Amino acid sequence: MLDWQKSAIYLGLLEPKCCHLEELEPVVKHLEARLPFLDPFIAKNLPLFRNPQNTFPWAKYAISLALPYYHKPFVSGGFSVYCQGKDYHKVLVAMLNEYIIKLRTLYPGYSFKAFSDTGFVLDRAVAIASGLGYLGENTNIIHPSYGSFIFLATVLTDLPLPKGSFLGFCKGCGACVKACPTGAIKEPYLVDNNLCISALTQKKGFLSLEHCQNISGHLFGCDICQNVCPHNQNIPSSSIITPFYLLRKPDLLRLVQMDKEYKNLLKESAANWRGTNILRRNALITLALEDHPCDLMAIKKVAENDPSHLARVYAAFCLERKLRLNLWDEALKNAPLEAHLFYGSIKNSC
């Protein structure tokens, strides 16, 4: 094992793999053929992802890194496992900063730049090309020992490194395809981001009734396709990422009210990147469509007086679903056009 690999393991990362940047081309071609289904940011910037050298002319090689985040026992619904603990961006930034310092000490004169879910580097493409893991039918990277519950990171460098060793594909059992309730996995290795529950929970603004029904029970993210995957059975728990109890067993009403304890806790979670009103919306949708105990007077206050148009409208939706109580006039007061369009789309369904 080489020093750049030993240093990563010492920090708590899995054994890293590497590849030449030219080896990313087949992966990008695969994505290019699926452009309408991609995340809008990836679709828009695919040319930059194709050639990281255009942004970083000195870079010739990439190191693929992974940090496990699974924690037993698995708790489904609510917050996805990846955002039940401390924000992985913050955890990985600290680890990557230390890793870069170590690399510069070990290999003076060479350049290193780290990324994790940021910049114009596709961590998944690097992981596939380097052989860090298999490509799953749900497009997740599956590590041979830690499954798909891993956070990815990449280091670009001009340090000469070996070529990648593509591991191939998962078992191809189709479990994730069958389990996806929205049919977002349209076929093996093709996920429609427009139907994916995880993507829908993170979508800004007002969701259609169909999308509300799709995400009900999911506050942020979705683990359905990962939970049924045979590669994820009997994988070890992470010793670095541990869950917060209030996100593992969320209180929906407290989330809607966004009390101080939840507000402060969510600042430490990746679930907060879209803002707390998106989480409040998703909690109200779940209260509206599922059989949860609910303080309807507290929801009434939200519908009547909350400063957020989004929270007011979905509180009114919840009250009409639960009690046939009509507070739409109060909820829609001074609300944007999108709020009125949402009301128009669902008024005959409540």
Order of alpha helices (4+ residues) and beta strands (2+ residues): alpha-beta-alpha-alpha-alpha-alpha-beta-beta-alpha-beta-alpha-beta-beta-beta-alpha-beta-beta-alpha-alpha-beta-alpha-alpha-alpha-alpha-alpha-alpha-alpha-alpha-alpha
